[in-house]
Amino acid sequence: MPAASPPPDELERQQLLRSLDLLDTEEEEVFDRVTRLVSRLLKVPIALFSLVDENRQWFKSRVGLDVRETPREQAFCAHAILQDQPLVVPDATSDERFADNPLVTGAPNIRFYAGVPIRSSGGLPIGTLCAIDDKARVLTADELCVMIDLADIVQKEVQYRERLAVAGRHVLRSQSVLNASEARFRSIFDLASVGIALVSPVGGWVSVNRELSRMLGYAPEELQRLTFQQITHPEDLDLDLDLLQKLRSGELESYTLEKRYIRKDGTTVWANLDVSAKHNEDGAVEYFISVIKDINAQKEAEAALGALHADLEARVAARTEELRERELELRSVIENANDAYIGLDQAGVVTVWNRAAEQTFGYTALEAIGVALDRLIIPDTLTGAHREGMLRYVTTGASTVLGKRIEVPAVRKDGSPLMVELRMNVLELHGQKMFSAFLHDITERKEAEARREYESRHDMLTNLLNRRALLETLPIAQARAARNGKSMALLFIDLDGFKAVNDDHGHDAGDAVLRAVASRLQDVVRKTDSVFRLAGDEFTVLLESMSDTFGDARQVASKIVAEVARPVKVDGASANVGASIGMAVFTPDGKASAEDLIREADRQMYAAKRAGKGQVYPRP
């Protein structure tokens, strides 16, 4: 296995890689979103953002791989960074560079690899965005374009951090003017998931953020050549202008409306618009602050807000004069944010509580500010963990929450529970830590997900588990049987005479019979056994922890035959059905797969059918 030679600028490359503060850091959603897209769009099991260190490759983001690093001499990416173009290996077993690579001959059994180099602003390769499959394949031109486009997103983020690092060093050399207000302002913009713009009194876009550009389909410089009137739907313009005039005259302090924007491609997008005014010392409107949320798709923003970074260095010299204005902008953004925003000091006491927090949790800002967060919204069962986590971070800097998007339970003022999506960040100013958090109520979404999950695994007529649940349960039951040394059996049940019930009494009566059979099956088996409805009049029963391979199963099957044979009352009449049952037994040392068991039980059921009604096969 020939190892890749180091690039000629290896020392400079390593110095740059370390200056970016990416190695051995926590996972970040900005990179994880890209690797998930690579896996989904290219349909590969493994997608990585890999950094090629001196003696290893370390994965900043990974999908489908448990390890965080591998030796550099085994790394495909070490070869990819030597190329100007993407490295594509259709079949690693046929490539002399990789055929005897341990990652090819063993787990994860790489066959296909495609890697696009990620470079710094100066062109130094620090790693790759790569897609990996355990099957050989040919990458199409469209798929290669997808890889290059997604790699460009990662590369721009890396180069953006590189520029910020340079700018940050310049700021430290010039003067310490980025005080608490500025840092807090930047944190809010970085965490927000809505469009934000500063609009001139005549309607021109003075400054727009990245999310608004994405929403409307324009680059920031393109929007700045337009007015909001030009891209507002004609049917919504008069109302918007009327409210804006009332805001300008002082009749309104702010206004909110739902309106349509015309995107660059000509399509329309509905948005929720919150507008307030920034006045100068003479009382005239200096500009309008617009907070615009995409309500057309109701989905999370895909990019963090970063309206300030482009002109960061240019504003450093005038920062002191602008701090007061930034504080006003910060307050407006916080108050108009659609998500609940909570600020905390390092003792966990609330310092900021916006209107969305009031609406979400029921406490007014007056009630919440100055109170420890664990006395407001944290459930009693999590209070201890919250306090320990705060203390651990303040004393050691270790955290499992900061910089991540996590789902946690919370409680409202009235005691009702809810689920929220939490994004929390921390700032350290003058030796004091300040926490800022956005919380979004996801209770309805989680309930809908639970309903969908239930419906996907259950038969809605009988409330029994369905075929999908059977295919998921069988392998687990087989593994359990192998561990505890107890046999298990699968009974395949087909009703005798069910068609006659539908023909004679109608489909509603047939449904009633199926529900009755489902109930009787559950009554016959133990709590540790499982009953499934596959389709139509076919059922299965999974019997676990049997001491006698066929005896126990045949005894239960006989009870089922007797129970099913009892008449079912339907609309004042009686319906009669029977049961033909096929059995398949799995012993602790068995090798049959889940599909093998189903096929065997099905085959035995047909044998029982042929032998006559109410039969159980195989016979003793």
C-alpha positions in Angstrom: 0.0 0.0 0.0 1.9 3.1 -1.2 1.5 6.0 1.2 0.8 9.4 -0.2 3.8 11.8 -0.3 3.4 15.0 1.7 2.7 18.2 -0.3 5.7 20.5 -0.9 4.2 23.1 1.4 3.4 20.6 4.2 4.9 22.7 7.1 2.9 25.8 6.0 -0.2 23.7 5.5 0.1 22.2 9.0 0.6 25.7 10.6 -2.6 26.9 8.8 -4.6 23.9 9.8 -3.8 24.4 13.5 -4.6 28.2 13.3 -8.1 27.4 12.2 -9.0 25.8 15.5 -10.9 22.9 13.8 -8.9 19.9 14.9 -10.3 18.0 17.9 -13.3 20.3 18.3 -17.0 19.5 18.8 -19.3 18.7 15.9 -20.9 21.7 14.2 -24.2 21.9 12.4 -22.8 24.0 9.6 -20.6 21.1 8.5 -22.9 18.3 9.6 -25.6 19.6 7.4 -23.3 19.3 4.3 -22.2 15.8 5.1 -25.8 14.7 5.6 -26.6 16.2 2.1 -23.7 14.3 0.6 -24.9 11.0 2.0 -28.5 11.7 1.0 -28.0 13.1 -2.5 -25.3 10.6 -3.6 -27.0 7.8 -1.7 -23.7 6.7 0.0 -23.5 5.2 3.6 -20.5 7.3 4.6 -19.8 11.0 4.1 -16.9 12.9 5.8 -15.3 16.3 6.2 -11.8 15.1 6.8 -8.8 17.2 8.0 -5.4 15.7 7.1 -3.2 16.2 10.1 0.5 15.4 10.4 0.1 11.7 11.3 -3.7 11.1 11.0 -6.8 12.2 9.2 -9.4 13.6 11.7 -13.1 13.8 10.9 -14.6 17.2 11.7 -18.0 15.9 10.5 -19.0 12.3 9.7 -22.1 10.4 8.6 -22.1 6.6 8.9 -18.7 6.2 10.6 -18.1 5.7 14.3 -14.4 6.5 14.6 -13.1 10.1 14.7 -9.7 9.5 13.1 -7.6 7.0 11.1 -3.8 6.9 10.4 -2.7 9.2 7.6 -0.8 6.5 5.8 -4.2 4.7 5.2 -6.1 7.9 4.3 -7.5 8.2 0.7 -7.8 11.9 1.6 -4.0 12.2 1.9 -3.9 11.4 -1.9 -6.9 13.7 -2.7 -5.2 16.8 -1.3 -2.3 16.3 -3.7 -4.6 16.9 -6.7 -6.0 20.0 -8.2 -9.2 18.1 -9.2 -11.5 15.8 -7.3 -10.1 12.3 -6.7 -12.6 9.6 -7.8 -11.9 5.9 -7.2 -14.6 3.8 -8.8 -13.3 0.5 -7.3 -10.5 0.6 -4.7 -9.8 -3.1 -5.1 -8.7 -2.5 -8.6 -6.5 0.5 -7.8 -2.9 -0.3 -6.9 -2.7 2.6 -4.5 -5.5 1.2 -2.3 -6.1 -2.5 -3.1 -4.3 -3.7 0.1 -5.4 -0.7 2.2 -6.7 -2.0 5.6 -9.8 0.2 5.1 -10.4 -1.7 1.9 -9.6 -5.2 3.0 -11.4 -4.7 6.3 -14.0 -2.4 7.9 -15.5 -0.2 6.5 -14.7 -2.1 3.3 -14.2 0.9 1.0 -14.9 0.2 -2.6 -15.9 3.6 -4.0 -14.3 6.9 -2.9 -14.8 10.5 -4.2 -13.0 13.3 -2.5 -12.9 17.1 -3.2 -10.0 19.1 -1.7 -10.9 21.8 0.7 -8.4 24.7 0.4 -7.6 27.9 2.3 -7.8 31.4 0.8 -4.2 30.9 -0.3 -4.9 27.6 -1.9 -3.4 25.3 0.8 -5.3 22.0 1.0 -6.3 21.2 4.6 -8.6 18.2 3.9 -11.4 17.0 1.8 -15.2 16.5 1.6 -15.6 12.9 0.6 -18.2 10.3 -0.2 -17.6 6.5 0.5 -19.5 3.4 -0.4 -18.8 -0.3 0.2 -19.9 -1.0 -3.4 -18.1 -0.1 -6.5 -19.8 2.6 -8.6 -19.3 5.2 -11.3 -19.8 8.8 -10.3 -22.0 10.7 -12.9 -21.2 14.2 -14.0 -24.2 15.6 -12.1 -23.1 13.8 -8.9 -19.6 15.2 -9.3 -21.1 18.7 -9.6 -23.1 18.1 -6.5 -19.9 17.1 -4.6 -18.0 20.2 -5.9 -20.9 22.5 -5.0 -21.2 21.1 -1.5 -17.4 21.2 -1.0 -17.5 24.8 -2.0 -19.9 25.5 0.9 -17.5 23.8 3.3 -14.5 25.7 1.8 -16.3 29.1 2.1 -17.0 28.4 5.7 -13.3 27.5 6.4 -12.1 30.5 4.5 -14.6 32.7 6.3 -13.1 31.5 9.6 -9.7 32.1 8.3 -10.5 35.7 7.5 -12.2 36.2 10.9 -9.1 34.8 12.6 -6.9 37.4 10.7 -9.4 40.2 11.4 -9.6 39.2 15.0 -5.8 39.4 15.4 -5.9 42.8 13.8 -8.6 44.0 16.2 -6.6 42.8 19.2 -3.5 44.7 17.9 -5.5 47.9 17.2 -7.8 48.4 20.2 -10.2 46.6 22.5 -13.4 48.1 21.3 -15.6 45.0 20.9 -17.3 45.3 24.2 -20.3 43.4 25.8 -22.9 45.1 23.6 -21.1 44.3 20.3 -20.3 40.7 21.2 -23.9 40.1 22.3 -25.2 41.7 19.1 -23.0 39.4 17.0 -24.1 36.3 18.9 -27.8 37.1 18.3 -27.3 37.5 14.6 -25.2 34.3 14.3 -28.0 32.3 16.0 -31.0 33.9 14.4 -33.0 31.9 11.8 -34.9 34.8 10.2 -34.3 37.4 7.5 -33.2 40.8 8.8 -32.7 44.0 6.9 -32.1 47.7 7.4 -34.3 49.7 5.0 -33.9 53.3 4.0 -36.9 55.7 4.5 -37.6 55.6 0.8 -37.6 51.8 0.6 -34.1 50.9 -0.5 -32.3 47.9 1.1 -29.4 49.4 3.1 -28.2 46.2 4.6 -29.5 42.6 4.3 -28.5 39.4 5.9 -27.7 36.0 4.3 -31.0 34.4 5.3 -33.0 37.2 3.6 -30.9 36.8 0.4 -31.5 33.1 0.4 -35.2 33.6 1.0 -35.6 36.1 -1.9 -33.1 34.5 -4.2 -31.0 37.7 -4.7 -27.4 38.3 -3.8 -27.0 41.1 -1.2 -25.5 43.5 -3.8 -28.5 42.8 -6.1 -31.0 43.6 -3.4 -29.2 46.8 -2.5 -29.9 48.0 -6.0 -33.7 47.5 -5.5 -36.4 48.8 -3.2 -38.8 46.7 -1.2 -41.6 48.2 -3.3 -40.2 46.6 -6.4 -40.2 43.0 -5.0 -43.5 43.3 -3.0 -46.5 41.6 -4.6 -48.8 44.3 -6.1 -51.8 43.1 -4.1 -49.9 43.6 -0.8 -48.1 46.8 -1.5 -50.8 49.4 -0.5 -51.3 47.9 2.9 -47.6 47.7 3.6 -47.1 51.4 2.5 -50.0 52.5 4.6 -48.6 50.9 7.7 -45.1 52.2 6.9 -46.5 55.7 6.7 -48.2 55.4 10.1 -44.9 54.1 11.5 -43.0 57.1 10.0 -45.5 59.6 11.4 -45.4 58.1 14.9 -48.9 56.8 14.8 -47.5 53.3 15.2 -44.4 52.1 17.1 -44.1 49.0 15.0 -46.3 46.8 12.8 -46.6 43.2 11.8 -48.3 41.8 8.7 -48.2 38.8 6.4 -47.3 39.7 2.8 -45.9 38.2 -0.4 -42.5 38.9 -1.9 -41.6 38.3 -5.5 -38.4 36.2 -5.7 -35.7 36.7 -8.3 -37.0 33.7 -10.3 -40.5 35.2 -10.4 -42.1 32.9 -7.8 -43.8 34.4 -4.7 -43.0 33.6 -1.1 -45.2 34.4 1.9 -43.4 36.1 4.8 -44.3 37.4 8.2 -42.9 40.9 8.4 -42.2 42.8 11.7 -41.1 46.4 11.2 -39.9 49.1 13.6 -38.1 52.4 13.1 -34.7 53.8 14.1 -34.9 57.5 14.7 -32.0 59.9 14.8 -31.5 62.6 17.5 -33.9 65.0 15.6 -36.7 62.4 15.7 -36.6 61.7 12.0 -36.6 58.1 10.7 -33.0 57.1 10.0 -33.9 53.6 8.8 -36.4 50.8 9.3 -35.5 47.5 11.0 -37.4 44.7 9.2 -37.5 41.1 10.6 -38.8 38.8 7.9 -39.6 35.1 8.5 -40.3 32.7 5.6 -43.8 31.2 6.4 -44.1 29.6 2.9 -42.2 26.5 3.8 -42.0 26.8 7.6 -38.5 25.3 7.7 -35.4 26.1 9.6 -32.8 28.4 8.1 -29.9 26.6 6.4 -27.4 29.3 7.0 -26.4 31.4 10.1 -26.8 35.1 10.0 -23.6 36.9 9.2 -24.4 40.4 8.0 -21.6 42.0 10.0 -18.5 39.9 9.0 -18.0 41.4 5.5 -17.3 44.9 6.7 -15.9 44.0 10.2 -12.4 45.6 9.7 -13.8 48.7 8.1 -16.0 49.4 11.1 -13.4 48.8 13.8 -12.1 52.4 13.8 -15.6 53.8 14.3 -16.9 51.1 16.7 -17.0 53.2 19.8 -19.4 55.8 18.2 -21.6 53.0 16.9 -22.1 51.1 20.1 -25.2 53.0 21.3 -26.9 52.4 17.9 -25.9 48.7 17.9 -27.5 48.4 21.4 -30.7 49.7 20.0 -30.5 47.4 17.0 -29.8 44.4 19.4 -32.8 45.2 21.5 -35.1 45.4 18.4 -33.8 42.1 17.0 -34.3 40.3 20.3 -37.8 41.7 20.8 -38.9 40.9 17.3 -37.3 37.4 17.1 -39.9 34.7 16.4 -38.0 32.3 18.7 -37.8 32.7 22.5 -34.5 34.4 23.4 -33.1 34.1 27.0 -29.9 35.7 28.3 -28.2 34.3 31.5 -25.3 35.3 33.7 -22.8 32.8 34.8 -24.9 32.0 37.9 -27.8 30.9 35.6 -29.9 34.0 36.5 -32.0 35.5 33.6 -30.8 38.8 32.3 -32.8 39.0 29.0 -36.3 37.6 28.3 -37.9 38.7 25.0 -41.6 38.8 23.9 -41.4 35.3 22.2 -40.2 33.9 25.6 -43.2 35.5 27.3 -45.5 33.9 24.8 -43.8 30.5 24.9 -43.4 30.1 28.7 -46.1 32.4 30.1 -43.8 34.5 32.3 -43.5 38.3 31.7 -40.1 39.8 31.4 -40.7 41.5 34.7 -41.4 38.1 36.3 -38.5 36.3 34.7 -35.5 38.7 34.8 -33.5 38.3 38.0 -34.7 34.8 38.6 -32.6 31.6 38.2 -33.6 29.7 35.0 -34.1 26.4 36.9 -36.9 28.0 38.9 -38.8 29.0 35.7 -38.8 26.6 32.8 -36.6 23.6 33.7 -38.6 20.4 34.9 -37.9 19.3 38.5 -36.3 16.1 37.3 -33.7 18.0 35.3 -32.9 20.8 37.9 -30.0 19.0 39.4 -28.4 18.2 36.0 -28.8 21.8 34.9 -27.1 23.2 38.0 -24.3 20.6 37.7 -23.8 21.5 34.0 -23.6 25.2 34.7 -21.1 24.7 37.5 -19.0 22.3 35.5 -18.7 24.7 32.6 -17.9 27.7 34.7 -15.2 25.8 36.6 -13.8 23.6 33.9 -15.1 24.8 30.5 -16.5 21.4 29.6 -20.0 21.4 28.1 -22.3 19.0 26.3 -24.8 21.7 25.3 -23.0 24.8 24.0 -22.8 25.3 20.3 -25.2 22.5 19.5 -28.9 22.2 18.4 -30.6 19.9 21.0 -34.1 19.0 22.0 -35.0 19.2 25.7 -38.1 19.2 27.8 -39.3 22.4 29.5 -42.3 23.6 31.5 -44.6 26.6 31.3 -45.7 28.9 34.1 -49.0 27.0 34.3 -47.1 23.7 34.8 -47.8 22.3 31.4 -44.9 20.5 29.7 -43.4 21.3 26.2 -40.5 20.2 24.1 -38.1 22.9 22.8 -35.2 23.0 20.4 -32.3 24.8 22.2 -29.4 26.6 20.7 -27.0 28.1 23.3 -23.8 30.0 23.0 -21.5 31.6 25.6 -19.4 34.8 25.6 -16.7 35.7 28.1 -16.4 39.4 28.8 -14.2 41.0 31.4 -13.8 37.6 33.1 -17.5 37.0 33.3 -19.4 34.4 31.2 -22.7 35.3 29.6 -25.0 32.7 28.0 -27.4 33.4 25.2 -30.0 30.9 24.1 -32.7 30.6 21.4 -35.6 28.2 22.2 -38.2 27.1 19.6 -41.4 25.3 20.7 -41.4 21.9 18.9 -44.1 20.3 20.9 -46.6 19.9 18.0 -43.8 18.6 15.7 -42.7 15.9 18.3 -46.3 14.8 18.8 -46.8 14.5 15.1 -43.6 12.5 14.8 -44.8 10.2 17.5 -48.1 9.7 15.7 -46.4 9.0 12.4 -44.1 6.5 14.1 -47.0 4.7 15.7 -49.0 4.6 12.5 -46.0 3.3 10.5 -45.7 0.3 12.8 -49.3 -0.5 13.6 -52.4 -1.7 11.7 -55.0 1.0 12.1 -58.0 -1.4 12.0 -56.9 -3.8 14.8 -54.2 -1.6 16.5 -51.9 -4.7 16.2 -48.3 -4.3 15.1 -47.9 -4.5 11.3 -45.6 -6.2 8.8 -42.9 -3.5 9.2 -42.9 -4.0 13.0 -42.6 -7.8 12.5 -39.5 -7.4 10.2 -37.9 -5.1 12.8 -38.8 -7.3 15.8 -37.8 -10.7 14.5 -34.0 -10.1 14.2 -34.0 -8.7 17.8 -36.0 -11.7 19.1 -33.6 -14.1 17.3 -30.6 -12.3 19.0 -32.3 -12.5 22.4 -33.0 -16.3 21.8 -29.3 -16.8 21.1 -28.3 -15.0 24.3 -30.7 -16.6 26.7 -30.6 -20.1 25.2 -34.4 -20.3 24.8 -36.2 -21.2 21.5 -38.8 -19.0 19.8 -41.5 -19.7 17.3 -43.4 -17.8 14.6 -47.1 -18.8 14.0 -48.5 -17.8 10.6 -52.3 -17.7 10.8 -54.8 -17.4 7.9 -58.5 -17.3 8.6 -60.7 -20.0 7.1 -64.1 -18.8 5.7 -63.3 -15.1 6.0 -64.3 -14.3 2.4 -67.8 -15.7 3.1 -68.2 -13.3 6.1 -67.5 -10.3 3.7 -69.8 -11.8 1.0 -72.7 -12.6 3.4 -72.5 -9.8 6.0 -70.5 -7.0 4.3 -67.1 -5.5 4.8 -68.0 -3.7 8.0 -68.8 -7.1 9.5 -65.5 -8.4 8.1 -63.7 -5.6 9.9 -65.5 -6.5 13.2 -64.4 -10.1 12.8 -60.8 -9.0 12.3 -60.9 -6.9 15.4 -62.4 -9.7 17.4 -59.7 -12.1 16.2 -57.0 -9.6 17.1 -58.4 -9.3 20.6 -58.6 -13.1 21.0 -55.1 -13.6 19.8 -53.8 -11.1 22.4 -55.8 -12.8 25.1 -54.3 -16.2 24.3 -50.6 -15.3 24.2 -48.4 -14.1 27.1 -47.5 -10.5 27.7 -44.0 -11.3 26.5 -45.3 -12.6 23.1 -46.3 -10.4 20.2 -49.2 -10.4 17.8 -49.0 -8.9 14.3 -51.5 -8.3 11.4 -49.7 -8.7 8.1 -52.6 -7.9 5.6 -56.1 -9.0 4.9 -56.9 -12.0 7.1 -53.3 -13.0 7.8 -51.8 -12.7 11.3 -48.6 -13.8 12.9 -47.8 -14.6 16.6 -44.2 -14.4 17.9 -43.6 -16.7 20.9 -40.4 -16.3 22.9 -38.6 -18.1 25.7 -40.0 -21.6 24.9 -38.7 -24.6 26.8 -40.0 -27.2 24.3 -39.2 -26.4 20.6 -42.5 -27.5 19.1 -44.6 -28.6 22.1 -45.1 -25.1 23.5 -45.8 -23.6 20.1 -48.3 -26.3 19.2 -50.1 -25.9 22.5 -50.6 -22.1 21.9 -51.6 -22.8 18.2 -54.3 -25.2 19.4 -55.7 -22.6 21.8 -55.8 -20.1 19.0 -57.7 -22.5 16.7 -60.2 -22.9 19.4 -60.6 -19.2 20.2 -60.9 -18.1 16.6 -63.5 -20.8 16.0 -65.9 -19.2 18.5 -68.7 -17.2 16.7 -68.5 -13.5 16.4 -71.6 -11.4 16.8 -72.1 -8.9 14.0 -75.2 -6.8 13.6 -77.5 -9.2 15.5 -76.1 -12.2 13.6 -73.2 -14.6 14.1 -70.2 -14.9 11.8 -68.0 -18.0 11.9 -64.4 -18.3 10.8 -61.6 -20.7 11.5 -57.8 -20.6 11.6 -55.1 -22.5 9.7 -51.7 -22.2 11.3 -48.2 -22.8 10.1 -45.3 -22.9 12.6 -41.6 -22.1 12.2 -39.2 -22.7 15.2 -35.9 -20.9 15.8 -33.5 -22.6 18.2 -30.6 -20.7 20.0 -28.1 -22.2 17.6 -30.3 -21.6 14.5 -29.0 -19.9 11.4 -32.3 -19.0 9.7 -32.9 -15.3 8.9 -36.1 -13.4 9.8 -37.2 -13.8 6.2 -36.5 -17.6 6.3 -38.7 -17.9 9.4 -41.6 -16.1 7.7 -41.3 -18.1 4.6 -41.2 -21.4 6.5 -44.2 -20.5 8.7 -46.1 -19.3 5.5 -45.3 -22.6 3.8 -46.5 -24.7 6.7 -49.7 -22.6 6.8 -50.5 -23.5 3.2 -49.9 -27.2 4.1 -52.4 -26.8 6.9 -54.8 -25.2 4.5 -54.5 -28.1 2.1 -55.1 -30.5 5.0 -58.4 -29.0 5.9 -59.7 -26.2 8.1 -58.6 -25.6 11.7 -55.2 -27.5 11.2 -51.8 -26.8 12.7 -48.6 -27.7 10.7 -46.2 -29.3 10.9 -47.9 -32.2 12.6 -46.2 -33.8 15.7 
